[in-house]
């Protein structure tokens, strides 16, 4: 019977038998066997998904054969329901060629859309005349990946030259997405196998029409493709090295592309138009409106090129009306972030007040100084922006319901630190009603069962169980860093809670930053039973760490502070012909005692891995002396200035620099300088916040900042371009900030450090702007000598001269 | 009420022709189930480059997923076409990003066009790639005709055949579209900047790519970005999403910023004859659909919803206070009714005017409006008798991990001990336990 024979053929992986059995069958006969085939396919498909054992290859063969039978018996909707599969081979083609269902074209489009890797098989159907060419984008796009790893794109096209007539040109109309685009494909293949190389070589030898390729690339660029995918077309265009004549012929398209939303396309078009101009075929006045878009471009080079065309046109006309039009277009560049672009635009706008007025606030200080209205040279800047100093005193939680809610919140959010401290304090004083805390305990249990057990969530969950159910949690073992200290502290409170000992703690901060008012602490000590105070002095007591913590937060016990020492270390290595280097800071604490939980001051100098919430909590351990903490921060940040790894916890160190009561010494200053040189934008932004706050609050002077810059730059790890940007942002906060930064940079110049760095000029440019903003001038002979000794030319020389001659 | 809540539904846009641009003008095809022989709008654009830039930005937002959940391996969801509303001398184009986290609206004022025809109505419009490419080429100095019509267009066009676009829209996307109106209604202006500062601010965003929450504060006529809370600073989550303003910032005369204190922010960019609104969800990973801001209003219902519905009439300036006066009810009752109409897609909110406007979203919202999972779950808790209210008004509600204590805090707000409220507070609306207590106590309606 057909059904039985077919099933047997499938189970025997006999594809030829399947084809033979289905050959010539009427549709009704196919449908009659389909239920059995479908059932078998379902069972085999299940095994195909799960069985990766020794029989895997057999499973795959049976699955393929079953798929054949499905192709020969299923309807279109039934085929759509089975999972995507790899179509290939003569047998599948034979089945479909024999059956020729009316829905074959629709099925082909469907298969292409859900798995573009079936393109080769679909193409086979087309070449066999079984289906017309699909009209959907996936037919064109699927071709991109069809060469596979073995063939190059050129080779692939040579094997099917019919594709050169139509499909090839559809590639300029379909954007693609994800991995399926020309840009994505070429990124991961060798150049000689790429599509770009295929187009280039076929154009060079006349296989395809060069003019059509050039035009098609520009037509593709106007299609609003995403930047990554659009870039392929501009690269192809340039790879063909258009001649001057060809550039001129495409002038209007280049002009249209100036309005592109892709910055790289605008830059490409602008460079092409410069070539058109050099060929003497560019009428700037006719293109004025469209050039405006290029003048607006974020890219400095693009804006400068557009302005150069405008400048040329302005110089070649004496008609005031035309010069006005040029000025109106050029004025759009006055808001550019580059002062060089602004300067070019200003040269065209001149003193046209109506055009200038709205841009005055955003002009560089050095340019404002040259304007006719002299009061603009030193504009009144708004009062310095201060980070809020208002901190609300911490109030102990008094109600058990509020305590439970707070506990539930810190358990989920692992902070903020002040809430954690309030919870610990509350747990020590207030017993846990069973009904109220049952859900909290349940939640804590669930969290502890997870594979990932971050801190402080884990120790807080343990505390919850100790409080709510009297569980005894294991005693910690590590004593290497501040996180370990805090875990020990919580363990002590958990022990008390498990033993139902209700006792007030001493260590609840008075303020969110961790400080305890000394009078608060004195009052707390006085109100405690004397035996508790005596017991707390014993290191074996559960109260001892609480006392240590309280005293540190009140600013006591700060004698014999450790002296952390940092040294820069540079590692260099060579790989694939390139030299790489990495800077790191080595942190040492000479002559220190062994680390223990009883000496958190020493523990604060330890660099350690922890989550951001944990580090934020650790920052509250010793608010009165943070140099050790900052030294650890310098170690971590110095290792990761260029963001080699995504270590988000480092920001906890920078955040403490912002706090208004944090004294900033040498380590804090160095941390700030490193933060300003960090690549990760959040760290840089935090450093700017800290700088603004510290200067405004008098915690850091220009001279101190200068010392920090010198120490940071001694590594050679700092990119001065980053410093320049961040200092520029900080300077906008007010004249006191700009002044402090000016003094700091002057001191840095005087040190003579790293003056050969390629981006040293960025600091010089910044200093020039600061000079205009503040009215200050370089006065230190050493700084002047450093700048005069820099062997340079061009723009750097001009800026140095300008600064020295102010 | 039982059964499974639909997580998505198919929406069909039927276009008599594709949108196109030719020498004769811009034809925006409007979707309609009924063939129409007259256009919504027919007129000339006064500043075509500016209008094109604004519409292209909107089209880009609708196509963009600003956040892709980890492990998302399926095809990106399809997105709906932008929605256009004509009424009271104005054109409004609205859209929601594919991730449900950015709502955009372009209001084109009457001064931006000379209209031969402006009939009230709402429809999807076809923003196909050729249309977008052609919009990119528009230049000032021209006065292209703009027609928005559900009819076929007699302009020469290479692709003017009727077609359907079927998209599978997640229910959460529709909910996001309606939820965002409730956010806006609670927002207040924080600060503003003008002129070239807007462009400089947007460029600054391009230079500083930062995850997490950024704080923005005005300093002089500029805006400072900070990582630290400061006096007068406003938190903005996912500020990188504002980079979408890059191509339109040069048209800005003003940028006004609003927030509601719950993390959502609105950015109103004024140009001489149009306005662009962007409303950002508190974080890129949070779309507007799950924010739960209308839950209590939905649960409670309003006695004046039907009467409000009759007063809409394609008005652009529906003021809650004025409506309350006309209806003789409290402003709170009207606000509740407008929130209900908002969830039915019948009103949007105009932040600039602090008023609602009538439009009728072209989606089938009957399956969405009342089937909010949290509300459904809350009602079920009440029906099962799991909400036990004490004499003092606080309650115990049985959840999957035991009982949760629900009570009012010192500020009069509600708290609950469930992990969801523990993590988020009520910033995303009440949890089902709180809603259950409110329903059981008679504060809100028990039935939908």
Interface residues (C-beta under 8 A of the other chain):
Chain A: X175 X177 X222 X223 X224 X256 X259 X260 X261 X289 X290 X296 X298 X332 X334 X335 X337 X358 X359 X361 X362 X381 X382 X385 X386 X387 X388 X401 X402 X404 X405 X408 X409 X411 X412 X413 X435 X436 X438 X439 X440 X442 X443 X446 X651 X655 X658 X681 X682 X684 X685 X686 X688 X689 X693 X725 X729 X732 X733
Chain B: X49 X56 X60 X76 X129 X132 X133 X136 X137 X139 X140 X141 X194 X195 X196 X197 X199 X200 X203 X204 X206 X207 X208 X209 X210 X211 X212 X214 X217 X219 X220 X221 X222 X224 X225 X226 X227 X228 X229 X230 X231 X246 X247 X250 X396 X399 X401 X402 X403 X404 X405 X407 X409 X415 X417 X418 X419 X421 X422 X423 X425
